[in-house]
Amino acid sequence: MSKIKTTHVGSLPRTQEVVDFIFAREHGKEYDPAAFDACMADAVSETVRRQVDAGIDIVSDGETSKISYATYVKDRYTGFDGDSPRNAPADLKQFPSFLKRLADDGGTPQYARPMCVGEVKSKGQGELQKDIANLKAGMAEHGVERGFMNAASPGVISLFLQNDFYPTREAYLAALADAMKEEYETIVASGLDLQLDCPDLALSRHMLFNDLSDAEFLKIAQSHVEALNHALADVPADKVRVHICWGNYEGPHVCDISMEKMFDTLMATKSRYVLFETSNPRHGHEWTVFRDRRGDIPEDKVLVPGVVDTTTNFVEHPELVAQRIGRFVDIVGPDRVIAGSDCGFGTFAGFGAVDPEIAYAKLGALAEGAALVK
């Protein structure tokens, strides 16, 4: 059997120099654009090198230049201004003393979440083209054949940058799908794989739609998939990865909707690769959903289970990683499994629960575990 390939969800720890540049731009402070661009190019090259050294086969740019995986769109598209209301996940509200501890300890990231207050239109693909060029240069320098670039899904944008312009949520989703279409196509045209980050398909259940029943939420989630698939109409499915998660934070997660209920929604996405959590204590058991419904997994789907957690500083033993991978190999075969991470290690610039050096140690454990699978 050939070695199981390895990847991760996308974001990786940023250096302090990168963070300082990003927040200078975020807060409207003066900075040297040429120095910004040079810093990003150097940081992406180093990020690719560290992934290669850790044994990762399919690499990303670490989302180096982005303030976060969703709100970066405010800098690249018109129609966003002001701030959106903050709404803590329902599980944290059930444990207010823990929520207060997170806030007091600086455990909640601070960044702008503007509202949609006008028509959403692209400002051009210039910033994206810089990201693409940096990643491809890093891959060439360090001998990597395959890379991917993250992009926000219409649904996750609607979750964090809420609508105050379009007449309905459906109209807002449709506008976002039309606006994001070119970004998706540009990434794939560059030769990179496209990863759509879709925590709206699970996280938003207990963050924005906790007043609905699960059945009602599933209809919402399906509408998000339809908007996403519309935006992907001209993108080959075999170039697309979709990531679903319940929120990349250490917390109770007692309000998470189950993978069993989200399974059909995930499988309905126009994607070859589906990335999902199976390492953290709330979702580690859900590999059995895929075992019990193996006949419902489309034959063209490749499973990319998270086999290392991204919210704790435990470094998983390679034997445990191999066991986690092996469960999915037994379900769909080795050619349809890639080992991944539960979520990203640098979801927001300057913020992450896992120490940067430990994050790369975890990626190393992921690769060591993949090499043990027989």
N, C-alpha and C positions, 0 to 999 in steps of 0.2 A: 504494500500500500504506500502511495506517495505521502509525503509529510502533509499534515493538516496546515493550511495557510493561516496566517495571523493578521489581524488588523485591530482597530479600536474604533471608538465612536467619533473621534475627531478632535475635540479641544484638548490642548496640553498646556502645562504651566508656562506662563510668559515671564520673561526676565523683568527686573525692575525698570530697566531702561525702556523696554517696550510699554510697560504699564504707564510710566510717566508720560510718554508721548501720547498714548491713547487718551489719558485723562486731560492732558493739555488741550487736545482737540475737543474732547467732550465738554470741557468747561469754557471753551472759547478763549483760551489763553494764547499768547503768541508762541509760535514754534516755527522751526525751519522745516518747510515741507521736504526739501531735498534730504535733510538729515533724517527726517521721519522715514522717508522711503528707503534710505540706506540701512537704517536700523532694522526695518521690517525684513528687508532682503537677507541681511546677515542672520537675523534671528530665525527665519524660516530654514535657512541652510543648516544651522546648528540643530534645529528641531528635527529635521529629516535625518541628520547624522545620528542623533541620539536614538531615534526609532530604529534605524538600521543596526546600530550597536546592540540594541535590546533584542533584535531578532524579529522585528515586525516586517512582514512582507508587503502589505498594502498600506501605504503611508498617507498622511495628510500634512497640511501646513500648520496644524495645531490651532487653526483659527486665530493665528497670531495677531492680525491687524484689527480684529473685531472686538468691540466692547462686550458683546455677548452674542450668542448664537441666533437670537431672534431680533433684538432691538437694533442691530447694525443697519437694518433696512431704513431707519429714520435718516441716515446719512446718505443713502443712495437713491431714495425715492421721495417725491414731493408728497405733501398732504399731511405731514405729521408736525405737531407742535404742542406745547404745554406739557401736561403730565397726566398719566392715567392713575386711577385709584389703585392702591395696593390692597390685595386681598389674600390673606394668609391661607394656606391649605387647611382644609377642615380638620385634618388629624392634629395639626398644631394647635388649633383653637380648642380642641378637647383637652389639651394639656397646657393651660395658660402659663404655668410656672416655667415649663420648658421653653415655650415661645418667648417669654420675657428673658430667660437666660440667653437664648440665641441673640436677641436684640442687644442685650447689655454687653455681651461678649464680642459684638461686631460680627455675629454669625449670619447676618442678612446683608447681601450685597447692595451697595448704593450706586444707582445709575438711573438715568432718565428713562422713563417709559411714556413718551408723548402719546397723546390721543391722535386718532385720525380726524382731522378737521377740514380736509379738502380732498380733491381728487388725487388718487394715488397714481403717479406716473414715474417712470424711470428717469433719473438724471443722466443716464448714460452708463456704459459698462466699464468706464475707466478704472475705478477702484478694483472691480472684479478682475480686470485684465492684469493689473499689477499683482494681485494675489496669485493668479494663475501662473504668471511669468516667474514669480518667486518660487512657487512650488516646483514647477518644471525644471528650473535651474538647479534647485536643491537636489531633485531626483537625479538629474544628469551628473551632478558633481559627485554624488555618493552611490551611483550605480543602481538606482531603483527603477524597476520597469513599470510598476503600477502604483498609481496614487488616486486619491479621491478628494473632492472638495465639498464642504458642507454648504447648504443653503436652507433658509427658513421656509417652512411650508406655509401656505395660505392660512391654515388653521392655527398654527402657533403664533403667527403675527397677530391674528385676530384675538388671541388669548392675552397677549402682553401689551399690544398697542390697540386699545379698544376703540370702537367706532363711535364717532360723534358727528358723522357727516352723511353717510349713506342711509337710505330710508329703512333698511332692514339688515340684519346680520347676513342674510343670504346674498344681498346685493353687495355688501362689503367683501364677502368671501369671493364672489365672482370677480370683483374689481382687482382683488389681490392676486387671484389666479392669472388674470390677464396681464397684470403688471410683472409678475414673477416669471412668466413663461420664457422671456428672452434670457433671463439670468440662467435658468436651467439649461436652456439650449446652448448657451455660450460655454458653459462648463463642459458639457459633453462634446461639443465641437472641438474643444482644445485637446481631446484625447483622454481626459480624466474621467473617472467615474463620478457620478453625482449622488451625494447623500442628502436626503430630505430629513430634517429633524422634525419629528411629529409628536412631541409630548402632549399636544392637545388631544391626541387619541386616547390618553389615559389620565394624565395629570389633571386636565381641565375638568374631569368628572368631580373631583373633590376640591377644586379651586374656584371654578366659575359656575358650575352647573350642579352644585350639591343640593339644590332644591328640587331637582328632577328625580324621577325613578331611573333605575338602570336602563329599562327599556326605552324610556324617553331620551336618555343620554345617547344610547346607541344610534338613534335616528340622527342626532346632532353629529356624532362621529362619522356616520355614513355620508352626511352632507359635506363634511370636511374632506373625506376621501374622494368624493365626486369632484370637488373643486380642484384637489391636487391632481387627479387623473386628467382633468381637462387641461391643466397647465402642462402636463406631460404628454399631450396628444402626439407631438412630433418628436418625442425622445424615445429611443429604443429601450424597452424594459430591461434588457441585459446590461445596460449602463447605469441602472438606478438602484440605490440602496435606500431603505426607509428604516428609520429608528423610532421606536416607541418607548416611552418610559413613564414612570409614575412620579417623577420629581427627583432630581439628583441631590438629595439632602438626607443627612442622618436625622431620622425622626421616627415617630411611631408607625406611620404608614397604615394605620388601622382602617382608613377610609378608602384605600385603593380598590378600584374595581378589578375583578379577577381577570387573568389572562383567558380563562375559559370563556368569559363573556366577550372579550375583545378579539378572540381568535379570528372570527370571520371577517371582522373589520380590517385587521392587519393583512390577512390573505387577499383582500380585495384591492390592495394598493397595486398600482402599475409598477412593479419592481421585481427584479430578480432576487435581490438580497434583502432579508428582513432581520433587523438587529433588535434585540430585546434583552431584558434583565433576567438573569437566572442565578445570580450569585448572592445578592443580599438576602438577609433572613426572612424578608416578607415574600419574596418571589422565588426562592431557591427550589421550592417544591414543584413549581409549575412546569418543569420539564415533562411531567406526566401528561399534561394537556396535549403536547405534541405527540407523545407516545400513543395516547388513546385516540387521537384524531389523525393519525398518520395518513389515513386514506383520504383525508380532506385537505392535505397539503398539496397544492398544485405541483405537478412534476417539474415545472421550471423554477421553483423557488429554491434558493439556497439559504439555509438557516445560519445565522451569525449570533449564537448565544453569548451573553456576557459571562465570561468564566473567571473574571476578577472584578471585585467590587470597587467602586470609585468614591466611597464616602467614608472609608476607614483607612487607617494606616497599618493594618495587618497586611503583610505580604503573603499571599497565598502560597502554599507548598505546591511545587510542580505536580506532585502526585494527585493532589486534589483537583488541580486544573485539568489534568488528564482524565480523571474520573468524570468531571463535568462534561468535557468534550465527548467522551466515549458514549455517554447516554444518547447524544444526538446522532453520532455516527451509527449507533445501533438502530436508530429510527429511519434515517434517510440515506445512509451510506456515506463513506468518507468524501466522495466527490461533491457532496451537497452540504458540507459543513465548513465554515470558517470560524476560527476562534476569535472572539472579540471581548470587549469590556462592557460592563453594565451601562456606563454613560461616559461623559467626558471628564477629564481631570482639570480642565480650566474653563468651566462653563461661563464664568464671568471674568473679565480682566481684573487681575489683582485679588481674586477671591477663589479659594479652593480648600476643601477640607483636608486634602492629602498633600503632604510635603512634596515639593517638586522632585527631590531625589528619590523618594519612595514611589512616586508615580512611575518613574522609569524602572525602578526595581520590580514593580508589579508587572509592567510590560515584559520585562525579562522573564519573570515567572510564567507569564502567559505563553511565551515562546518555548520555554523549557518544557512546560506541560504538553504543548502541542507536539513536540518532538517525541514524547513518550507514548503517544497514542498508537496502538498497534491494531 
